[in-house]
Amino acid sequence: MVSTSCSPDIVLYNVLMDSLANESRYDEALDIYMHIHGSQIKPDAYTLSTLAQVLCFSDIGILRRLILRPDISFDDLVACNSVLSALCKSGFPSDAIQFYLNKIVSRIKPDSYTYVGLLDSLCQLGRVYHAIDVYRAVIVSEPESNAYVHAGFLCGLVRQGRSLLA
């Protein structure tokens, strides 16, 4: 493609990254991302979501540091929620909380998925009282919050309770 003077765009790179991630070829998906990062092409929400998927399913330690770099801009709530969820599911709840504080609160209005990721991270860290405070703040600031937030919070509390009893 490059030899015929056709320049790949972000859509092609996203398809390549997603296909490689679905085939469990995480190193190659990361290579594509590193190529994007080194070029003039700006990653979009789908790129960052795919990168979060690679983080979630791989054991690549560098990936966590890549996502949390200060020069990567997250202007899309879906991408932020994907990264927050991936950090939490990958066993990095502290990084998930820091990501929430650094990237989401200052730029984007959180939604129910964001709150569930944050509450789940707090519960994973055993910071149940902080999770309760955040939950109360969400309920006060958004009384119409949906059942997903309530169920996610209860699930985090139950999981934390089970680990204390084990």
C-alpha positions as CSV (number, residue, x, y, z in Angstrom):
1,M,0.0,0.0,0.0
2,V,2.8,2.4,1.0
3,S,4.8,1.4,-2.1
4,T,1.9,2.6,-4.3
5,S,1.9,6.1,-2.6
6,C,-1.3,5.3,-0.6
7,S,-1.1,6.5,2.9
8,P,-2.9,4.4,5.5
9,D,-5.3,6.3,7.7
10,I,-6.5,5.9,11.3
11,V,-9.4,3.7,10.1
12,L,-7.1,1.1,8.6
13,Y,-4.8,1.2,11.6
14,N,-7.8,0.7,13.9
15,V,-9.0,-2.3,11.9
16,L,-5.5,-3.8,12.0
17,M,-5.1,-3.3,15.7
18,D,-8.6,-4.7,16.4
19,S,-8.0,-7.8,14.2
20,L,-4.6,-8.5,15.8
21,A,-6.1,-8.1,19.3
22,N,-8.9,-10.5,18.4
23,E,-6.3,-13.0,17.3
24,S,-4.4,-12.6,20.6
25,R,-1.5,-11.0,18.8
26,Y,-1.1,-8.3,21.3
27,D,2.6,-7.5,20.6
28,E,1.7,-6.8,17.0
29,A,-1.3,-4.7,17.9
30,L,1.0,-2.7,20.2
31,D,3.5,-2.3,17.3
32,I,0.7,-0.8,15.2
33,Y,-0.2,1.6,18.0
34,M,3.5,2.6,18.4
35,H,3.6,3.3,14.7
36,I,0.5,5.5,15.0
37,H,2.0,7.3,18.0
38,G,5.2,8.0,16.1
39,S,3.4,9.3,13.0
40,Q,1.4,12.4,12.4
41,I,-1.9,10.5,12.8
42,K,-3.8,11.2,15.9
43,P,-5.4,8.2,17.7
44,D,-9.1,8.4,18.0
45,A,-11.6,6.9,20.5
46,Y,-11.6,3.6,18.8
47,T,-7.8,3.4,18.8
48,L,-7.7,4.0,22.5
49,S,-10.5,1.5,23.2
50,T,-8.7,-1.1,21.2
51,L,-5.5,-0.3,23.1
52,A,-7.5,-0.7,26.4
53,Q,-8.7,-4.1,25.1
54,V,-5.1,-5.1,24.5
55,L,-4.2,-4.0,28.0
56,C,-7.1,-6.0,29.5
57,F,-6.2,-9.3,27.8
58,S,-2.4,-9.1,27.7
59,D,0.4,-9.1,30.2
60,I,2.3,-6.3,28.6
61,G,3.4,-4.0,31.4
62,I,4.4,-1.1,29.2
63,L,0.9,-0.8,27.8
64,R,-0.4,0.6,31.1
65,R,2.3,3.3,31.1
66,L,1.4,4.2,27.5
67,I,-2.2,4.7,28.2
68,L,-1.5,6.9,31.3
69,R,1.0,9.2,29.5
70,P,0.1,12.8,30.0
71,D,0.5,13.6,26.3
72,I,-2.3,11.3,25.2
73,S,-5.6,13.2,25.0
74,F,-8.9,11.6,25.9
75,D,-11.7,13.8,24.6
76,D,-14.2,11.0,24.2
77,L,-16.2,9.5,27.1
78,V,-16.4,6.1,25.5
79,A,-12.6,5.8,25.2
80,C,-12.2,7.0,28.8
81,N,-14.7,4.5,30.0
82,S,-12.9,1.7,28.1
83,V,-9.6,2.6,29.6
84,L,-11.0,3.0,33.1
85,S,-12.7,-0.5,32.8
86,A,-9.6,-2.1,31.3
87,L,-7.4,-0.7,34.1
88,C,-9.8,-2.0,36.7
89,K,-10.2,-5.5,35.1
90,S,-6.5,-5.8,34.5
91,G,-5.8,-5.4,38.2
92,F,-4.7,-1.8,38.3
93,P,-7.4,-0.2,40.4
94,S,-5.1,2.5,41.7
95,D,-4.2,3.5,38.1
96,A,-7.9,3.5,37.3
97,I,-8.6,6.0,40.1
98,Q,-5.7,8.2,39.0
99,F,-6.9,8.0,35.4
100,Y,-10.3,9.1,36.5
101,L,-8.9,12.0,38.5
102,N,-6.5,13.2,35.8
103,K,-8.4,12.6,32.6
104,I,-12.1,12.4,33.2
105,V,-13.1,14.8,35.9
106,S,-11.2,17.7,34.4
107,R,-12.4,17.3,30.8
108,I,-15.5,15.2,30.4
109,K,-18.7,14.8,32.3
110,P,-18.8,11.3,33.7
111,D,-21.7,8.9,33.0
112,S,-23.0,5.8,34.8
113,Y,-20.3,3.6,33.2
114,T,-17.6,6.0,34.5
115,Y,-19.0,5.9,38.0
116,V,-19.2,2.1,38.0
117,G,-15.6,1.8,37.0
118,L,-14.5,4.2,39.7
119,L,-16.7,2.5,42.4
120,D,-15.4,-0.9,41.4
121,S,-11.8,0.3,41.6
122,L,-12.3,1.7,45.0
123,C,-13.9,-1.5,46.2
124,Q,-11.1,-3.6,44.8
125,L,-8.6,-1.5,46.7
126,G,-10.6,-2.1,49.9
127,R,-11.5,1.6,50.1
128,V,-15.1,0.8,50.8
129,Y,-15.8,4.0,52.8
130,H,-14.4,6.1,50.0
131,A,-16.6,4.2,47.6
132,I,-19.6,4.9,49.8
133,D,-18.8,8.6,49.8
134,V,-18.5,8.7,46.0
135,Y,-21.7,6.7,45.7
136,R,-23.5,9.2,47.9
137,A,-22.1,12.1,46.0
138,V,-23.3,10.6,42.7
139,I,-26.8,10.0,44.1
140,V,-27.0,13.6,45.4
141,S,-25.6,15.2,42.2
142,E,-27.5,12.9,39.9
143,P,-30.7,11.6,41.6
144,E,-31.9,10.1,38.3
145,S,-28.8,7.9,38.1
146,N,-29.8,4.5,36.7
147,A,-29.9,1.0,38.1
148,Y,-26.5,0.2,36.5
149,V,-24.7,2.5,39.0
150,H,-26.7,1.0,42.0
151,A,-26.0,-2.6,40.8
152,G,-22.4,-1.9,40.1
153,F,-21.8,-0.4,43.5
154,L,-23.6,-3.3,45.3
155,C,-21.6,-5.8,43.2
156,G,-18.3,-4.2,44.3
157,L,-19.4,-4.2,47.9
158,V,-20.4,-7.9,47.8
159,R,-17.1,-8.8,46.1
160,Q,-15.2,-6.9,48.8
161,G,-17.2,-8.6,51.5
162,R,-16.4,-12.1,50.1
163,S,-12.7,-11.3,50.0
164,L,-12.8,-10.3,53.7
165,L,-14.6,-13.5,54.7
166,A,-12.2,-15.8,52.7
